[in-house]
């Protein structure tokens, strides 16, 4: 099977959506498919499967010479043998339509992927929004199927488009890499390397700061960090430090004794070994399901999260997989952190349940769900 995956942004492992796309493409290659992945990239992607070829997308699609040169490469790849699947991710609707029409002669079937609700307000209330809905509905009809990452997003598109979204949209959730998590390791040397006190209680938030919801969550955490750290020390006798890791965190966020931006931590194993707990303080917004949440479930550390941080994840429950706190009431975060410090049994239960949940959604399994969808579409087209 030959597959072409197109992504509108940069292919960086430090960001949630491109990390999902890279992992799925690599997983499909591991399942025997010949995969071409096209997006922007600043540097070479390492450790990819030999069946996966990366095609650089020009960073300015409006420059016609570069655009047509890129299109010629994509078309050439499907001339000798048509692409079995062309999968388009996160392009604006009109550009998606153009790409579908240009690649239609060299592809057998097309799929469009929606990672969130897309619209920041109800599109039915404006002329521009209704035009976008018209283009989106046309795309849904032109494509054999569409994919979204959570049932709440499929419900939203069903509300907008009815049967075409209900019948053709498939939910395939986010996944996690297969990591060997070392629990209860001595992290003193690692903390010293990052300038963190070995005996402090560390609460970690991570994510790239050029993604607006991450930056807003990090700023919110800074806003409440002093009062919570002060009360935590008063109640427990332990020092509490909020640590923020991710691209741009050092440049964009302040540093205090109780709030420490680290910048980008390349190794996930190091990132997850640093803290006592992971805090996901995402504020209400219309963004997609967060890849970092299921990564946090795999980390071996208990997770404290807002409702928004787990939105769209099936069968995830407070007190079973994570502790819930409300962004409108910071004292609920303080209470959750104190609970984790005082109850090793609570910590163990949350970690075990979260890891069992994450193990069902490895990127290998998520890639297999994509392959199953492709094969189903192929069998339907053959029968037709």
N, C-alpha and C positions, 0 to 999 in steps of 0.2 A: 504493500500500500504506500502511495506517495502522498505526502501531506504538506501543504503550505500554510504557515501561520504568520499573519501580519499584525504587528503591534505599532500603534501610533507614536509611542514614547521611546525613551532610552531603556535599553536592556541592562538594568543594574540589579544585582542581587541584594542591594541595601534597601530596596523599595518593595512593598508588598505585592502589587499587581505584576510588575515585571518578574519578580521572583516566582510567582505562580506560573507565568507563561514559560519561563526558562525550564522550570522543573517538569512541567507537563510535556514540553517538546522533547526534553531529554529522556523522560520516561517512555514516551511513544517510540523514540528511536531504540530504546532498550527492549521494547516489545517486538522489534523487527521492522518497524515502518521506516521508510526513507523520508526524513523530515527536513524541510527548508524553513528557517525562522528568520523573519526580516523585521528589523527595528533599528533605531539609532543606538550606537554604542560608542563610549569614550575609550574603552580599552578591551583587550582580548578576553573573551570568556574562557575560563579554565575548566579542565576536566569534563568536557562534553563528550557524549557518545560519538563514535566514528560515523554513525548513520545520521548525525545531525549537522547540517550545514547552515552557517549564519550568513545572511546577505545584508550588507549595510544599507539602511534607508537614508536618503538625503535628509538633512535636518530642516531643509526649507522646501517643502513640496510645491510651493507656489512658483519656484524657479523652474520653468518648463523644461529646459534642457536636462537638468538633473532628474526631474520627475520622469521624463520619458526614458532616460537611460536606465533608471531603476525598473520601470515597467517592462522594458525590453528584456531585462535579466529575468524577471519573474515569468514572463510569457515563454521565454526560451526554455526555462526549466520544465515547462509542461507541453512542449511541442512533440518530442519523441514519444512520450507517454503522458496522457492527461493526469493532472492532479486528481486523486480520488476525493480529496477534501481540500477546500480553501477555507480557512478559519480566520475571520477578521475581528480584531479586538480593539475596542476603545477609540476607533476613528469617529470623527463627526459624521452624522448621518449622510450628508450629501457626498462626502468623500468616500464613504463606504459604498454608496450606490454607484459611484463612478468606478471604483475598484471592482465591484461585482460584475459590472457590464464589460469592463476591459478584459477581465480574466475568465469570463464565461465560456469563450471558445476553447480554453485549455483546461477546464475543470469539469468534473462530473457532478459535484454537488458543493454547496456553500453553506457555511454556518457563521452566524454572528454571535458575539459574546457580550453580555451586559454585566458589568461588575457592580453596578449600583442602580439607583432609581433614575440617574442621568439628569433629570430636571430638578432645579432648585426650588421651583414652585409649580403649582398645578398648571400644566400647559394648556388645559382646556379653556383657560380664562383670558387668553390673549391671541391675537392673530398670528404672531410669530410662533407661539407655542402650538397652535393648531396646524400650522404648516409643518413644523417638526414632527408632530404626530402623524401627519399624512405620509411623510418620508419614512418614518419608522415603521408604520404599518405596511408600506410597500416593501420594505426590506424584509420584514417578517414573512411576507407572502412569497418573495423571491427565493428565500433561503429554505433549504430542506428542514433545518432546525435552528434553534437558538439556544444558548446556554446562559444561565445565571447562577450566582453562587449561593443564593438563599431563597427559601420559599416565600419570604416576605416580599422579595423583589418580583417573583413570578406573580404573586397575588396583585401587586401594583400594576404590572403590565396587563394582566387579565382585566383589571378594572378599566384600563385605558383602551384596550384593543379587543377584548372579548375572546371569541373562540380561537382566533388565529394564534394568540399567545397561549391560551390554555392547551391547545393541541400540539403546538410545535415547540414550546419552550421546555427545556429540561434543566433540572437543578443538579449541579455538580459542585459540591462544596470545596473549600480550601483544604490543603493538606499540610503535611510536615515531612521533613527529611528523616531518614532513618539514622538517628544519632545514638551513640553509646554514651548515655548519661551516667556519670559517676556521682553517686550520692554520698553525702557525709564526708566529703574530702576536705583536707586542710587547705583553706584558701588564703591563709595569711600572706604567703609570698605574692600571690596574685593581687590581693588588695593593696599590699605595699607598692607594687608596681604602678598602680593607678592612684596612689596617694590617699587610700581609704584606710581608716582605722580598723585593725583586725577585730577588735571587740565591739564595734558598733553594730547596731541592727540596721541592715541595708535594705531599702525598698527601691526596686529598680523599675523604671519605665524606659522603653526603647522604641525607636522608630526614626525614619528619616525626617528631618525638620523642614524639608521643602514640600512636604505634604501637609496642607493647612490644618486638617484635624489633629495631626500629631503635634504641631507647634502650639495650637490652642490648648491641647491637653497638657503639654509641658508647662506652658505659662500658668495655667490654672493650678498645677501642682506647686509651682513656685509661690504663687499667691498664698497658698494655705500652708506651705511647708514650715514656716517659722512657728506659728501657733501650735501646730500638731506636734512638731519635734519637742517644743518646750513642754507641752502637757504630757507627752510620752515619757520624757525624762523624769518629770515630777511624779508620775504614777508608777513607773517600773524601775527607775534607777538606771536605765540603759539609754545610751545615746542613739537617736534615730537620725539617719542620713538618707535623703532622697537622692538617688543617682539617676541621671538621664543619659542614655547612650544612643548614638545615632548620628548619621551624617548631618553636619551643620549645628549640632547641639552646642559645641564650644563657642562658635562664633555668634550664635543668636540668643543664647541664654546666659543669665547672670550666675555667678558662683558665690556661694556663702558657706559658712561652716556646716549648714544643715541641708544644702542643695548643691549637688556637684555634677555639672555636665562633663562627660568623658570624651565626647567625640565618637567616631566610628570604631567599634570593636569588631575586628574581622572574624575571629573564631567564635562560633556560637557556643562551643564548650566553655570558653573563658567567660563569655557574657553571662551564661547561666550559672557558673560557679561563683560569681561575685556576690549575689544578694542572698538575703534570708527569705525574701518574698518578692513577687512581681506585682506591681500596681499598674492597672490600666484605667486611667481617669478620663476616658473619652467623653466629650460633651455631646449633647443631642445635635445631630446633623443628618443630612440625607446621603452620606457616603455609604460605601459598600461594607460588607463584612470584613473585619480586620484579620489579615493573615497572621499578624503577631499574636492574636489571642490563642489560636490553636498551637502555635510555636511555644507560647508560655505554658500551655497545658502539658506539653511534652518535657518541659525544662527540669522537672524534678523539684520545683519550688512551688509553694502554695500561691495561688493567684487571688488578688483582691481587685474587683472590677466594677465599673458602672454598668448599668443595663445596656447602654449603647455599645460597649465593648464586646458584648456577646450576642448582639442583635443578629438574627438570621442564622444562628447556629442551631441545628436540630438537636433536641433531647439534651440540652445543657441546663443544669439546675443549680440555683444558689444552695449553699450548705452541702451540696454533693460534689460539685466540680470546682466551685470557687466561692468566695465570700463577696456578697453584694454590698456596695455602698452608694450613697446618693451624692451626686456632685453639688446638689443644692444644700447639703448638710454635711460639712467636713468632719463633724464629730463622729459620723458613722464610719469614716475611714479610720479615725483614731481608735475607735472601739474594735474594729476588725484586726488592726495591727496588734493591739494589746492581746486579743484573743489568741492570735497565732503565736505570740511570744510565750504565753502562759500554758498553752495546751499542745503538747507534742502529739497527742492522739488526734486532735483536729487537723493538725498539719499533715500527719501521715494519711488520714482518710482522704483529704482533699487531693493530695499529690497522687495517691494510688488511683483514685477514680478518674482524675484528669488525664493521667498517662494512659489508662486503659481506653479512654475515649479517643485520645490522639492516635493511638496505635491502629485504630480502624481507618484512619484517614492519612496514611502515608502517601507521599507523592506517587509512589509506584501504583497504589490502589486507585488514586485519582486518575492517573494516566490510563489505567485499565478501563475505568468507566468511560473515558473519552473513546477509547478503541471500541468498546462495546456499542456505543452510540453510532460510531462510523459504520460498523458492521451491520447494525440494524438498518440504517439508512440504505446501505448497499443492497441488502436483501429485499427491502421494500421496492427499490428502484428496479431490481432484477425481475421481481414479480409483476411490476407494472408493465 
